[in-house]
Amino acid sequence: MSTAMNFGTKSFQPRPPDKGSFPLDHFGECTRFKEKFLKCLRENNFENGLCRYESKEYLECRMERQLMAQEPLEKLGFGDLADGKADRR
């Protein structure tokens, strides 16, 4: 009965997260955007529709820093904000 484990024979190959996964922001690269979004939510009784601009900025930050998969803003529900023509509120 051989139960020897050869941990060194296979190397772990990391792969990008599945769609919908949100890796942690270990270096706090998007903390400023996250805090701005959370502040907006608190000020608006957690009505997330009133904080869409801040949400968009936060997701853009995460995409730019490869903390989430790149997606077109239209696909994330920000088509009206993607071109910059819509008013903030």
Helices and strands as residue ranges (DSSP letters): H 31-43, G 48-51, H 52-64, H 79-82
